[in-house]
Structure formats: C-alpha cells, structure tokens
Amino acid sequence: MVHTGTRRSSPVRVVLASSMGNFVEWFDFTLYGFSAAVIAATFFPAGNAQAALLSTFAIYGVAFVARPLGAFYFGRLGDRRGRRTALSASVLLMGAATTVMGLLPGWETLGTAAPVLLLVCRLLQGFSAGGEYTGAITFGAEHAPAGRRAFWLGLVGSSTMLGSAAATLTVVIFQAVAGPEFAAGGWRWPFLVGGLLSLVALFLRLGVDETPVFREVQATRADDRAGRLGPLVRGHWRTLLVLCAFFAVLGLVTHSFLGYMPTYLGKAAGISSSTTLTIITGLTLFAAVAGPVLGLQADRFGRRPILRTGAVTAVVATVPVYLLIGTGSLVAVIAGLFVLLLVVSMLGAGAMAVMEMLPADVRFSGMALPYNFSYAVFGGTAPLVGQLLVDGTGSLLAPAFYATVVALLGLPVLWRIPETRHTDMRTGTQLGRT
C-alpha cells in the first residue's frame, strides 16, 4: 500500500533503509566470487579443477541472466505500488536464496542435483537483485534535498563497497577460524550471515515512508501506464540506450574488480588468497569513502566533469593497470587496483546523471531494465570472459584489452550525457541553467 500522508522519515533512517539492502546484495554476490574455488570443489566432481572453476564462474554469470527479469518485475512494482514495497520484496527473496546456498549439500551427497540447485539459488539471487541497486538509489535520491542528491546517492552507493568489503572480511575471519575446515564446510557460514543481514534490511525498509516524489506522482496519476514496458520504450528509448551504454562500462569495470580480480591476482601476480582478500578489503573501504566525497563534488560542480573523467580513465588506464598487476610487486598491484577502483567510484557518482534523465513515473523500471541488461551482458560475464580470454590467448593482458574496447565504444555516449544537476525529480526536466 502506498503511503499518502505528509510525514517524512529522518535522513539517517532513509539512508540506512536504502543502503542496507544494497549492502546485502553485494555481500552475497561478493561471497560467491571469493568462494569460487571451494564452491567449485563442493558442487562439481573432482578430477578437473579448471573445468569446475569455469563452471562456477558460468553459474556466477547465469545469475545475471535473471536480473533483467527481476528488473522488469520489481521495476513495474516499484513504479506502480511504491519503491518501498519493491525493495522490501527484493531483499526478502535475496536473503532466502542466500540462506539456502549456505545449507545446500554438495556433489558427494546430491550428485548432479547439487550444481542444478546451486544454479536455481543463483537465479533467484539474480532475479531479486534486478530491483535492488537502482531501486535503492532511486529511493534515496527521491527522499534527498535537491542540492544533496548526488551526496545521498554516494552514501547509498558506498554500501556496494561496504557490502563487498564486509563479505571479504567475513571470508578472512572464517578462513582463520576454520583453517583447513573452511574448504570442507566452513565457507557456508558467511552465506548464513548474509541471510540474517537480509532480515535486518527488511526491518529497516518496513520502518520508513514512501518517497515524497512517488507519493506526489501517485496522487496525480491519470492512468495506470506506470511501469509498463511499451510506454517506457516508446517515450524514452534514446535515454534507455544511453543508460545501457553507461551501465555496460560500469558493470564490466566493477565486476572485473569484484568478481574476477581475486582469481586474476593469483594467476598474474602470484599473490596468495589471504593477501588478495586483505588488499581488496582495504581498497573497497577507500571506495566507500570516495563515493560520498565525489557525490559532494557532483552536487557542487555538476555530474558531467566526474562522469567524463571516469569514462576517459577507463579507456586509457585499464591496460596499464593490468601491466602493473603483472609485475608481481605488491606496491604496483595496490597502485593499479587503486586506479581501477577510482574509475568505479567516478562512474558510480555519474549514475546520478542518468537517473535524473528519467521522470518519476518510469524511473524505477527505466533504471532497472538497462542496468540489469547491461550487467547481464558485460558485468556478470566478466569473470568467465576474462578466464576464457586468458585460457584461449595465453595472454594475461587479454581481459584488459577487452575492457578497454568496451569502454572505448561507450565513451562517445557517456561524453554526451547532459548535465542534470538542476533536474526536477518529479518530471525529469531542468529547473535552471547548468
């Protein structure tokens, strides 16, 4: 049910409610990436570790195939019934799927049913994630004061990195406590922690009001077209194409770091798993701070400068970053990953611009569909494509050239994204000069 009153939730409660579900999503997805090796050994037959790892990465990517379906469902639900309703439903489903993954028996017990059920859980995770990130930043931005929207988005977006860092830290702790038993079953406990965190997120979301922007649109809506695919595509197809290009670049860079880099560092630089986890945890905590700081700059100077800087850096710096990693020097590896994560942070801050291009009556679905389509094609496949390119070419630089080509193709589109700092969040139109 949509709230129609005028009471507004406190900023702290809104940010926590927006962020916690996104935190859980990235906690759960990062757990899978960092646990890929033990998951491969648990759910696939012994004898071919390389094939098992590729199969595990394939299931990682398959989850993203379900995300566009979740985007359509939760996007329509969010535009018709309210952002809070859609976000509460998505985090509940995410938590259930994650909990089952932590309890699911492996190959020795279930045989071929084990990887099949693992796939089902990942599909449910992907479906629920289809409405999470874009819904969370929409919810936060529609609650935010006009001059602080990018800052609020930065706070919500930082939960992405905090969730990833928390997952990494959780794995490190359980590895230290369980020792050799981590591979035998200790890896399951972090997934059960993820299930409990989803209940916390649900509690927070049920305790805040619907956004004032949505309540206003709902009160004045003359028809029931909100969330329908046809009117969305016919009325905003150019904007949807821009969003697809933007999220393709952001998704590939993000999941190259979170999904594939833990495996790549071991192959290219010979860095141990524990050292990799420590480095990435520290850098993701830095990114959690960088997001709100860049948001403040975007509120002050505009969205375009930060977005353009991130887009250009993605093109020119990716190959040098991989070259630095390939040296094996710990300092060089940290420096390279720092640059890569800075690109993610700058592009993430630019997400405010693409969200402000859409009016409120289609914002949830209009963001969710291109975001999840692009993440399915480019983000979810990043670990698998990266591994296949390395195996097929014999070059550890192959994933870097792939990412550079995608970023280069997206650069002209990202460069032309308009300045949206003075947008009316209800209509998606400019209120003044930028």
C-alpha positions as CSV (number, residue, x, y, z in Angstrom):
1,M,0.0,0.0,0.0
2,V,1.3,3.5,-0.9
3,H,1.6,6.0,2.0
4,T,-0.3,9.2,1.2
5,G,0.5,11.2,4.3
6,T,2.9,14.1,4.6
7,R,5.2,12.7,7.3
8,R,8.8,12.2,6.2
9,S,11.3,9.7,7.6
10,S,14.5,11.1,9.0
11,P,17.5,11.3,6.6
12,V,19.5,8.7,8.7
13,R,16.7,6.2,8.5
14,V,16.2,6.7,4.8
15,V,19.9,6.3,4.0
16,L,20.1,3.1,6.2
17,A,17.0,1.6,4.7
18,S,18.2,2.4,1.1
19,S,21.7,1.2,1.8
20,M,21.2,-2.0,3.8
21,G,19.5,-4.0,1.0
22,N,22.2,-2.9,-1.5
23,F,24.8,-3.9,1.2
24,V,23.2,-7.3,1.4
25,E,23.1,-7.8,-2.4
26,W,26.8,-7.1,-2.8
27,F,27.7,-9.0,0.3
28,D,26.0,-12.1,-1.2
29,F,27.4,-11.7,-4.7
30,T,30.9,-11.0,-3.5
31,L,30.8,-14.0,-1.2
32,Y,30.3,-16.2,-4.3
33,G,33.2,-14.6,-6.2
34,F,35.6,-15.0,-3.3
35,S,34.4,-18.5,-2.5
36,A,34.6,-19.7,-6.2
37,A,37.4,-22.2,-5.6
38,V,35.8,-24.0,-2.7
39,I,32.3,-23.8,-4.3
40,A,33.8,-25.5,-7.4
41,A,35.3,-28.3,-5.3
42,T,32.0,-28.7,-3.4
43,F,29.4,-28.7,-6.1
44,F,31.3,-30.3,-9.1
45,P,33.0,-33.7,-9.4
46,A,36.7,-34.0,-8.6
47,G,39.3,-34.5,-11.4
48,N,39.2,-31.4,-13.4
49,A,39.7,-28.3,-11.3
50,Q,39.9,-25.9,-14.3
51,A,36.6,-27.1,-15.7
52,A,35.0,-26.9,-12.2
53,L,36.2,-23.3,-11.8
54,L,34.9,-22.3,-15.3
55,S,31.5,-23.9,-14.4
56,T,31.4,-22.0,-11.1
57,F,32.1,-18.7,-13.0
58,A,29.4,-19.7,-15.5
59,I,26.9,-20.0,-12.7
60,Y,28.1,-16.6,-11.4
61,G,27.3,-15.2,-14.8
62,V,24.0,-17.1,-15.3
63,A,22.6,-15.3,-12.2
64,F,22.8,-12.1,-14.2
65,V,20.6,-13.5,-16.9
66,A,17.8,-13.5,-14.4
67,R,18.4,-9.9,-13.4
68,P,16.5,-8.3,-16.4
69,L,13.5,-10.4,-15.5
70,G,13.8,-9.2,-11.9
71,A,14.2,-5.7,-13.2
72,F,11.0,-5.9,-15.2
73,Y,9.1,-7.3,-12.2
74,F,10.4,-5.1,-9.4
75,G,10.7,-2.1,-11.7
76,R,7.0,-2.3,-12.6
77,L,6.1,-3.0,-8.9
78,G,8.2,0.0,-7.8
79,D,6.6,2.4,-10.3
80,R,3.1,1.2,-9.6
81,R,3.0,0.2,-5.9
82,G,5.9,2.1,-4.5
83,R,9.6,2.0,-4.1
84,R,9.4,0.7,-0.5
85,T,7.2,-2.3,-1.5
86,A,9.5,-3.4,-4.3
87,L,12.7,-3.0,-2.2
88,S,11.3,-4.9,0.7
89,A,10.2,-7.8,-1.5
90,S,13.6,-8.0,-3.3
91,V,15.7,-8.1,-0.2
92,L,13.5,-10.8,1.3
93,L,14.0,-13.1,-1.7
94,M,17.7,-12.4,-1.8
95,G,18.1,-13.4,1.8
96,A,16.1,-16.7,1.3
97,A,18.2,-17.7,-1.7
98,T,21.5,-16.9,0.1
99,T,20.5,-18.9,3.1
100,V,19.6,-22.0,1.0
101,M,23.0,-21.7,-0.7
102,G,24.7,-21.9,2.7
103,L,22.7,-25.1,3.6
104,L,22.8,-26.9,0.2
105,P,24.6,-30.3,0.2
106,G,27.3,-30.8,-2.4
107,W,28.2,-33.2,-5.2
108,E,29.1,-36.1,-2.9
109,T,25.6,-36.1,-1.4
110,L,23.3,-35.0,-4.2
111,G,25.4,-35.7,-7.3
112,T,24.2,-33.8,-10.4
113,A,21.4,-32.2,-8.4
114,A,23.9,-30.2,-6.4
115,P,25.0,-27.9,-9.2
116,V,21.5,-27.7,-10.5
117,L,20.1,-26.5,-7.2
118,L,23.1,-24.1,-6.8
119,L,22.1,-22.7,-10.2
120,V,18.5,-22.2,-9.0
121,C,19.7,-20.3,-6.0
122,R,21.9,-18.1,-8.1
123,L,19.0,-17.4,-10.5
124,L,16.8,-16.4,-7.5
125,Q,19.6,-14.2,-6.3
126,G,19.9,-12.6,-9.7
127,F,16.1,-12.1,-10.0
128,S,15.9,-10.4,-6.6
129,A,19.0,-8.2,-7.4
130,G,17.2,-7.0,-10.5
131,G,15.4,-4.4,-8.5
132,E,17.9,-3.7,-5.7
133,Y,20.6,-1.2,-6.7
134,T,18.6,1.0,-9.0
135,G,15.6,0.9,-6.6
136,A,17.9,1.8,-3.6
137,I,19.4,4.8,-5.3
138,T,16.0,5.9,-6.6
139,F,14.5,5.6,-3.1
140,G,17.4,7.6,-1.6
141,A,17.5,10.3,-4.3
142,E,13.8,10.9,-4.2
143,H,14.0,11.5,-0.4
144,A,17.1,13.7,-0.7
145,P,17.2,17.5,-0.6
146,A,17.6,19.0,-4.1
147,G,21.2,20.2,-3.5
148,R,22.4,16.9,-1.9
149,R,21.1,14.2,-4.3
150,A,24.5,13.1,-5.5
151,F,25.8,13.0,-2.0
152,W,23.0,10.8,-0.8
153,L,23.5,8.6,-3.9
154,G,27.2,8.4,-2.9
155,L,26.2,7.3,0.6
156,V,23.8,4.6,-0.8
157,G,26.3,3.6,-3.4
158,S,29.1,3.2,-0.8
159,S,27.0,0.3,0.6
160,T,28.1,-1.5,-2.5
161,M,31.7,-1.4,-1.5
162,L,30.9,-1.8,2.2
163,G,29.0,-4.9,1.4
164,S,31.8,-6.2,-0.7
165,A,34.4,-5.4,2.0
166,A,32.3,-7.0,4.7
167,A,32.0,-10.1,2.6
168,T,35.7,-10.2,2.1
169,L,36.4,-9.6,5.8
170,T,33.9,-12.3,6.7
171,V,35.6,-14.8,4.5
172,V,39.0,-13.9,6.0
173,I,37.7,-14.4,9.6
174,F,36.0,-17.7,8.8
175,Q,39.2,-18.9,7.0
176,A,41.3,-18.0,10.0
177,V,38.9,-19.7,12.5
178,A,38.1,-22.8,10.4
179,G,41.5,-23.3,8.9
180,P,41.5,-26.4,6.7
181,E,37.9,-27.0,7.5
182,F,36.9,-23.8,5.6
183,A,37.0,-25.7,2.3
184,A,35.1,-28.7,3.8
185,G,32.2,-26.7,5.1
186,G,33.3,-23.6,6.9
187,W,32.6,-21.5,3.8
188,R,28.9,-22.0,4.3
189,W,28.7,-19.8,7.5
190,P,29.3,-16.5,5.6
191,F,26.2,-17.3,3.4
192,L,24.1,-17.8,6.5
193,V,25.3,-14.5,7.9
194,G,24.1,-13.0,4.6
195,G,20.7,-14.4,5.2
196,L,20.4,-12.8,8.6
197,L,21.6,-9.5,7.2
198,S,18.7,-9.5,4.8
199,L,16.2,-9.7,7.7
200,V,17.9,-6.6,9.2
201,A,17.4,-4.8,5.8
202,L,13.8,-5.8,5.6
203,F,13.1,-4.5,9.1
204,L,14.7,-1.1,8.2
205,R,12.8,-0.8,5.0
206,L,9.4,-1.5,6.6
207,G,10.2,1.3,9.1
208,V,10.4,4.2,6.6
209,D,7.9,6.1,4.5
210,E,7.4,6.0,0.7
211,T,9.3,8.8,-1.1
212,P,7.6,12.2,-1.4
213,V,8.2,12.2,-5.1
214,F,6.4,8.9,-5.6
215,R,3.5,10.0,-3.4
216,E,3.1,13.1,-5.4
217,V,3.1,11.3,-8.7
218,Q,0.8,8.6,-7.4
219,A,-1.7,11.3,-6.2
220,T,-1.8,13.0,-9.6
221,R,-1.5,9.9,-11.9
222,A,-4.3,9.9,-14.6
223,D,-3.8,6.4,-15.9
224,D,-2.2,3.0,-15.0
225,R,0.7,3.0,-17.5
226,A,3.4,3.3,-14.9
227,G,5.9,0.5,-15.2
228,R,4.6,-0.8,-18.5
229,L,7.3,-1.7,-20.9
230,G,5.6,-0.3,-24.1
231,P,5.2,3.3,-22.9
232,L,8.6,3.3,-21.3
233,V,10.4,2.2,-24.5
234,R,8.3,4.4,-26.9
235,G,8.7,7.5,-24.7
236,H,12.3,7.1,-23.6
237,W,14.1,4.8,-25.9
238,R,17.0,7.2,-26.5
239,T,17.5,7.6,-22.8
240,L,17.4,3.8,-22.3
241,L,20.2,3.4,-24.9
242,V,22.3,5.9,-23.1
243,L,21.7,4.1,-19.8
244,C,22.6,0.7,-21.4
245,A,26.0,2.1,-22.6
246,F,26.7,3.7,-19.2
247,F,25.9,0.6,-17.2
248,A,27.9,-1.6,-19.7
249,V,31.1,0.2,-18.9
250,L,30.3,0.5,-15.1
251,G,29.3,-3.2,-14.9
252,L,32.4,-4.5,-16.7
253,V,34.8,-2.5,-14.6
254,T,33.1,-3.2,-11.4
255,H,32.8,-7.0,-11.8
256,S,36.3,-7.2,-13.3
257,F,37.4,-6.0,-9.9
258,L,35.0,-7.7,-7.5
259,G,34.2,-10.9,-9.5
260,Y,37.4,-11.8,-11.4
261,M,40.3,-9.9,-9.8
262,P,40.7,-12.3,-6.8
263,T,41.4,-15.1,-9.2
264,Y,43.4,-13.0,-11.6
265,L,45.8,-11.8,-8.9
266,G,46.8,-15.3,-8.1
267,K,47.5,-16.2,-11.7
268,A,49.2,-12.9,-12.9
269,A,51.0,-11.8,-9.7
270,G,51.3,-15.0,-7.7
271,I,49.6,-13.3,-4.7
272,S,48.2,-15.5,-2.0
273,S,44.4,-15.7,-1.4
274,S,44.7,-14.2,2.1
275,T,46.9,-11.2,0.8
276,T,44.4,-10.7,-2.1
277,L,41.5,-10.5,0.4
278,T,43.3,-8.0,2.6
279,I,44.2,-5.7,-0.3
280,I,40.8,-5.7,-1.8
281,T,39.1,-5.2,1.5
282,G,41.3,-2.1,2.2
283,L,40.6,-0.7,-1.3
284,T,36.9,-1.2,-1.1
285,L,36.8,0.6,2.2
286,F,38.6,3.5,0.4
287,A,35.9,3.4,-2.3
288,A,33.2,3.6,0.3
289,V,34.6,6.9,1.4
290,A,35.3,8.1,-2.1
291,G,31.7,7.7,-3.2
292,P,30.1,10.3,-0.9
293,V,33.1,12.7,-1.4
294,L,32.7,12.5,-5.2
295,G,28.9,13.0,-4.6
296,L,29.6,16.3,-2.8
297,Q,31.7,17.4,-5.7
298,A,29.0,16.4,-8.2
299,D,26.4,18.5,-6.2
300,R,28.7,21.5,-6.3
301,F,30.3,21.4,-9.7
302,G,27.9,19.1,-11.7
303,R,27.7,15.5,-12.7
304,R,29.4,15.7,-16.1
305,P,33.0,16.5,-15.0
306,I,33.2,13.4,-12.8
307,L,31.4,11.2,-15.2
308,R,33.7,12.2,-18.1
309,T,36.8,11.8,-16.1
310,G,35.8,8.3,-15.1
311,A,34.9,7.3,-18.7
312,V,38.2,8.6,-20.2
313,T,40.2,7.0,-17.4
314,A,38.5,3.6,-18.0
315,V,39.8,3.8,-21.6
316,V,43.4,4.9,-21.1
317,A,44.2,3.3,-17.8
318,T,42.9,-0.3,-17.9
319,V,45.9,-1.8,-19.8
320,P,48.5,0.0,-17.7
321,V,46.7,-1.2,-14.6
322,Y,46.9,-4.8,-15.7
323,L,50.6,-4.3,-16.6
324,L,51.2,-3.0,-13.1
325,I,49.5,-6.1,-11.6
326,G,51.6,-8.4,-13.8
327,T,54.8,-7.1,-12.3
328,G,54.0,-9.0,-9.1
329,S,55.2,-6.1,-7.0
330,L,52.8,-5.6,-4.1
331,V,53.1,-1.8,-4.3
332,A,52.4,-1.9,-8.1
333,V,49.4,-4.2,-7.6
334,I,47.9,-1.9,-4.9
335,A,48.5,1.2,-7.1
336,G,46.9,-0.5,-10.1
337,L,43.9,-1.7,-8.2
338,F,43.6,1.8,-6.6
339,V,43.2,3.4,-10.1
340,L,40.7,0.7,-11.2
341,L,38.6,1.3,-8.1
342,L,38.8,5.1,-8.6
343,V,37.3,4.6,-12.0
344,V,34.4,2.6,-10.5
345,S,33.8,5.3,-7.9
346,M,33.8,8.1,-10.5
347,L,31.4,6.2,-12.8
348,G,29.2,5.4,-9.8
349,A,29.0,9.1,-8.9
350,G,27.9,9.7,-12.5
351,A,24.9,7.4,-12.0
352,M,23.1,10.4,-10.6
353,A,23.1,12.0,-14.1
354,V,21.5,9.1,-15.9
355,M,18.8,8.6,-13.1
356,E,17.9,12.3,-13.3
357,M,17.2,11.9,-17.1
358,L,14.0,9.9,-16.3
359,P,10.7,11.2,-14.9
360,A,9.5,9.7,-11.6
361,D,6.6,7.7,-13.1
362,V,9.1,5.4,-15.0
363,R,12.3,6.0,-13.0
364,F,12.4,2.7,-11.2
365,S,11.8,0.5,-14.2
366,G,13.6,2.8,-16.6
367,M,16.8,2.5,-14.5
368,A,16.4,-1.2,-13.6
369,L,16.0,-2.6,-17.1
370,P,19.1,-1.1,-18.8
371,Y,21.2,-1.5,-15.7
372,N,20.4,-5.2,-15.4
373,F,20.5,-5.9,-19.1
374,S,24.0,-4.4,-19.4
375,Y,25.2,-6.0,-16.2
376,A,23.9,-9.4,-17.6
377,V,25.8,-9.0,-20.8
378,F,29.0,-7.3,-19.5
379,G,29.1,-7.4,-15.7
380,G,28.0,-11.0,-15.0
381,T,30.2,-12.4,-17.8
382,A,33.3,-10.5,-16.8
383,P,34.9,-13.4,-14.7
384,L,34.0,-16.0,-17.3
385,V,35.1,-14.0,-20.3
386,G,38.3,-12.9,-18.6
387,Q,39.2,-16.5,-17.8
388,L,38.3,-17.7,-21.3
389,L,40.4,-15.0,-22.9
390,V,43.4,-15.9,-20.7
391,D,43.0,-19.6,-21.5
392,G,42.4,-19.0,-25.2
393,T,45.1,-16.5,-25.9
394,G,47.7,-17.4,-23.3
395,S,47.9,-13.6,-22.5
396,L,47.2,-12.3,-19.1
397,L,46.5,-8.9,-20.7
398,A,43.6,-10.2,-22.8
399,P,40.9,-9.2,-20.2
400,A,42.4,-5.7,-20.1
401,F,42.1,-5.2,-23.9
402,Y,38.5,-6.5,-23.8
403,A,37.6,-4.0,-21.1
404,T,39.3,-1.2,-22.9
405,V,37.4,-1.9,-26.2
406,V,34.1,-1.8,-24.3
407,A,35.0,1.4,-22.5
408,L,36.1,3.0,-25.8
409,L,32.9,2.1,-27.6
410,G,30.9,3.6,-24.7
411,L,32.9,6.8,-24.4
412,P,31.1,8.8,-27.1
413,V,27.8,8.1,-25.5
414,L,28.9,8.8,-21.9
415,W,30.7,12.0,-23.1
416,R,27.4,13.4,-24.4
417,I,25.3,12.7,-21.3
418,P,23.8,16.1,-20.4
419,E,24.3,18.0,-17.1
420,T,21.3,17.2,-14.8
421,R,22.2,18.9,-11.5
422,H,19.1,21.1,-11.6
423,T,16.6,18.5,-12.5
424,D,13.0,18.3,-11.2
425,M,12.9,14.8,-9.8
426,R,9.2,14.5,-10.5
427,T,9.2,15.3,-14.2
428,G,12.9,14.8,-15.2
429,T,13.1,18.3,-16.6
430,Q,15.7,21.0,-15.9
431,L,14.7,23.7,-13.4
432,G,17.5,26.2,-14.3
433,R,20.8,26.7,-16.1
434,T,23.6,24.3,-15.6
